[in-house]
Amino acid sequence: MAVRQVASIHFKNFIAKNWSPNDPDESPKVLESDKAMVRENILGFIVQVPPLLRAQLGESIKTIVHSDYPEQWPSLLHWVSHNLDLQNQIFGALYVLRVLARKYEFKSEDERIPLFHIVEETFPRLLSIFSKLVQIVNPPIEVADLIKLICKIFWSSIYLEIPKQLFDPNVFNAWMVLFINLLERPVPVEGQPIDPEIRKSWAWWKVKKWTIHILNRLYTRFGDLKLQKPESKAFAQMFQKTYSGKILACHMQLLNAIRGGDYLPDRVINLVLQYLTNSVTKNSMYQMMQPQIDILLFEIIFPLMCFNDNDQKLWDEDPHEYVRKGYDIIEDLYSPRTAAMDFVSELVRKRGKNNLQKFIHFIVDIFRRYDEASADLKPYRQKDGALLSIGTLCDKLKQTDPYKSELETMLVRHVFPEFSSRVGHLRAKAAWVAGQYAHINFSDPNNFRQAMHCIVSGMHDPDLPVRVDSVFALRSFVEACKDLNEIRPILPQLLDEFFKLMNEVENEDLVFTLETIVDKFGEEMAPYALGLCQNLAAAFWRCMASSEADDEADDSGALAAVGCLRAISTILESISSLPHLFTQIEPTLLPIMRRMLTSDGQDVYEEVLEIVSYMSFYSPTISLDMWTLWPVMMEALNDWAIDFFENILVPLDNYISRGTDHFLACKDPDYQQSLWKALQSIMMDENMEDSDIEPAPKLIEVVFQNCKGNVDHWVEHYLRITIERLRRAHKPYLKCLLVQVIANALYYNPALTLEILNKLGVAADIFNHWFAMLRQVKKSGARVNFKREHDKKVCCLGLTSLIALPAAKIPADALDRIFKATLELLVAYKDQVAEAKKQNEEAADDMDGFDADEEDDDEVDSDKEMGLDDEDGDEVSSLQLQKLAAEARGFQPADDDDSDDDFSDDELHSPIDEVDPFIFFVETVQGLQASDPARFQNLMHTLDFSYQALASGIAQHAEQRKNEIEKEKSEKANAQ
């Protein structure tokens, strides 16, 4: 058997790796004749091999089905249909049908077409088999295995959409009768394992779980009128009227087992409570629940919220696992306690009128009995459940009279005393509840202070879960603290305890707490910055080692590693005005940057680049050690990191703009050459999307603006690839960026650039294209191109530079066009700057009078009033990196091509910041007037009245800007 098992694993791994190459251009590793042989023979083994091998075989079949069905394996469905009719092959047929159905479980409607054919071909026979199996009296365990497979097939087939065959009322009802039969039927007593871990996986309990799973899915996705398209409302009405109530009655009966102390698997309880929670808002369903609501609430739901034997066992034997389960979102999906908390929250939120008061009375009575009992007889576990209830209802209680005015008293009387409880889980729960209520307005500051000091003390509690809960509660208190003097005296002790705990537990939430502290104290963290970074770096390496050591484990180690890097970035931002600290911190962070900028760091690449960005921007200078990271980033960009190009742009910009001399002088490695090689490869790649290469022209701009007069030999190279890409560009934003490369080249050296454009034979085409882009406007009058202030300024500087060229270089008609276009652009730039200033002032005024909207928390009076809750998005962008990008160079991402809004980028920093485009324009024109008066006069005569007025306005504004700049310089000098 051992040899067979190894063979099955090797076979599975071989199929997974070689059956269908990931790269379409890669040559096949398995001959088609061999594939055909495998497909012809593999299915027969499903019923022949024992379960241990079947699991490996099933994975192989899954790989082949996902790759080959239906195109290369059209006979598979016929095999399934044929074997469903053979008594000794039913299991194998169901097993394969499950794999087939699962392939389409999450597919979109167009991709699910093969599934509809599968359902049409197999479901009539499947229903017949299901019916016969359900009718067997005293069925053996093998029947449960078959029913479980049928349930899984049905689940995959209806997960996103009900196949049209099931819309036949008779067919659907036949299925529902069987599912409700299974739901009502008690699980056989005989044969149940005694061990709870094995018991919950017993086949009959699995059948019960899958049955409830299916009925819940039908109820929440297809039986809810509010979620349905108009054409599906009739089905939803039918489901609500015919089945919803029956299912609810079965669920309520099933939960009665808890009252009697009978066994129910955690997942079954969780699913049943999910159904009940979804029923609270529906009038007809709630009316069915109402007669039993007290029993449900006080005898079923509340006991689930109390600390129990399993909790105590885990607390004593494996506190690390206790902590992990308590803060694991995935665990919450299966937890009866979380489902009980959700039910109570929904009940008091939507049906609070009748239920909140009696539930609070129930909790208060537990508090009273606990206080009155002697130490040996106190209901510690019930007190734990009562505290959990109070914490769960925090949001409701904070906005409901008369409770909101009593919360501080409640905390002082019933929560704070448990900080010193003899029972560990009550100390932990007290910390958690205190954290939930940290943001209330404490009438007595001493109460806030007492709670925070108790929480800090909890950080060195003998029990690990208490220490962890204390840290999370501390985060809330730090956020809520209005006077940092409350924390300053204990900050060193707090950080010390914090890092002791980080050595014990890998948890990203711990790092979030540290980030909160750093954010709150800002520069005051400077004395601790080096120690913090050293501790976080050590924690990062531990988390990475843990994650790499056990690839199959949960990803808590990887998440904690990401958290460590984010916290380091937060610390670096907080000390951004203290450059000398960056020099001290650099040796600690260099090993992380060096290793994680390679392919080893793909999972944390954004976070590492953020650290590199901070280090290269805020350090006094970019050290030679930091320069060793440039080749590593370029290698990654050339190899696999193109998706991170926008992130890599920021540190590369810092290196060029802050280390210009080294960038220009060093030839080993040759930074200029390596940058050219990468940018040429990216911009000339015909398979690269426009949006993917946007950072490339931005980097060329960085070179031209920072290296003025020192990179003449690169101008033609960069112009060639820019013009070539401009010919193929589709997205307006990329076209603007590419034209701005030409504008930057003109500002860098107008004569050289114009000579190259003429040499390439593209000068006329480029300028015609540029002027056409400048003229494009929307119906609203807003410009289509060059939307940002930065874009307009670059174009102004480039065009103005041409005006200074002699007549031999710029003919009179060309000069006229350039002059007029520049005037129009300067006016647009002036208006945009003024509008941005106005918006900033208005925004500042708005923030002064900002009031958060209170949550509308009306209770449900009818189903019609029941709205849908929005789902929170999970993708969180790094605001710090965006801010740094703005400071370091700050190319803001392109706004939507269809948006009518220009946007300001007045926070961007670049070498042209010190150049005022109005003064530059006026001084250039004055230079023309002095060097060639006749040409100047001729230009002025060609201007009509409107352009003369524009020119006069720009001249006046330039004078105004000169005065403003002088005033700013004077004020700055006086301030120093």
Secondary structure, DSSP 8 states (H G I E B T S, - for coil): -HHHHHHHHHHHHHHHHHSS-SSTTS--SS-HHHHHHHHHHGGGGTTTS-HHHHHHHHHHHHHHHHHHTTTT-TTHHHHHHHHHTSGGGHHHHHHHHHHHHHHTTT--TGGGHHHHHHHHHHHHHHHHHHHHHHH-SS--HHHHHHHHHHHHHHHHHHSSS--GGGGSHHHHHHHHHHHHHHHHS---STT--SSHHHHTTSHHHHHHHHHHHHHHHIIIIIS-GGGS-GGGHHHHHHHIIIIIHHHHHHHHHHHHHHHTT----HHHHHHHHHHHHHHTTSHHHHHHHGGGHHHIIIIIIHHHHS--HHHHHHHHH-HHHHHHHHT-HHHHHH-HHHHHHHHHHHHHHHSHHHHHHHHHHHHHHHHHHHHHS-TTT--HHHHHHHHHHHHHTHHHHHTSTTGGGTHHHHIIIIIGGGGG-SSHHHHHHHHHHHHHTTTS--SSHHHHHHHHHHHHHHTT-SSHHHHHHHHHHHHHHHHH-S-GGGTGGGHHHHHHHHHHHHHH---HHHHHHHHHHHHHHGGGGHHHHHHHHHHHHHHHHHHHHHHHH-TTS-THHHHHHHHHHHHHHHHHHHTTT-HHHHHHHHHHHHHHHHHHTSGGGGGGHHHHHHHHHHHHHHSSS--HHHHTHHHHHHHHHHHT-GGGHHHHHHHHHHHHHHSHHHHHH-BTTBHHHHHHHHHHHHHT-TTS-GGGGTHHHHHHHHHHHHSTTT-HHHHHHHHHHHHHHHHH--SHHHHHHHHHHHHHHHHH-HHHHHHHHHHTT-HHHHHHHHHHHHH-B-TTS-BSS--SHHHHHHHHHHHHHHHTS-TTTS-HHHHHHHHHHHHHHHHHHHHHHHHHHHHHHHHHHHHHT-----------SSGGG-------------HHHHHHHHHHT-------TT-------TT---GGGG--HHHHHHHHHHHHHHH-HHHHHHHHHH--HHHHHHHHHHHHHHHHHHHHHHHHHHHHHHH-
